[in-house]
Amino acid sequence: MSNAKAKNPLYVVTNDGKDVESATNLFDMLVKKFGLEPLMQIFKSIVDMISGQVGNYGFFLFLQDLVDQFVAILEDIRSKVSLFVPGLK
């Protein structure tokens, strides 16, 4: 037996309790709970496409700023949701 404390798995219940999915972390849980998978896939595709076009440092800085703004929005959402979801801090 291991002394490591086993973590409780996260599950997302959707579709009025008909669907149950496991989540790897709290961010994954929120994405699945609010049905944001298509948005995340679109964002990833856009970042992949733009990053393939990076040809100079200025454009890299633009891309970095774009990603930083998106992450700031996600952090703001997380901080607001953490008021209602225990353990999300």
N, C-alpha and C positions, 0 to 999 in steps of 0.2 A: 504494500500500500504506500502510496505517495503522501507526503506531508503537504503538498501543494493544495491550496484551497481550490476546489472546483468552482468555476464561474457558472452562474445561472445563465442558461441560453436565453437569447432574446427572440421573441416571436411577434409577428405582426398579424393581427386579425383584421381582415377586410371583408367586404361584400356581405355585410350583416352577419358576420360570424361563419360564413360558409367557407372562406379561404383562410388558411393559416400558413405563413411563410416564416422561415427562420431568417434572422438578421445577424450579420457578422459584428456590427457595432451600432452605437446609437445613431450615427449619421445615416447608416444604411437603413435602420429602423424608420427614421423620419422620411427618408426618400420613398420607401415602400409604403408607409402608412398614408402619405399624402399623394401617392401615385405620380411621383416625380421622375420615374425611370426614363420616360421618353425625353423629358427636358434635359436630364443629365447626359443622355446619349447624344442629343443634338449639340449640347455645349462641348462635349468631348470631340465630336466630329468637327466642329468649328475650330476649336483650338488645334486639333491635328492638322487641319487644312491650312490655317494661318501659320502654324509653326513650320510647315513645309516650305513656306514662302520667305522665311527669315533669310535675308541676304546681307543685313548690316546690323550694327549695334543699335541704331536708332529704332529700327523696326522691332528688334528684340525687346527694347525698353517699352515700346507700345504694347506688345503682347504681354509682357510681365505686368504692366499697369492694368490691363484688361482682366487678367486672371486675379490680381490682387483685389480689384473692385468686386469681382464675383465672390471671392472668398469672404470679403468684408460683409457682403449682403448675407451670405450663409451664416456667418458668425452672429450677425444681428438677429437673424431668425432663430438661431440656436439659443441665444440669450433670452429671447422673448418666450420661446417654447419651454425653456428650462424652469420658468415660473410655474408651469403646470405639470411638468414631467419630472418626478423626483429622480435624482441621480444623473441628470443630463448636464450638470455644470461642468 
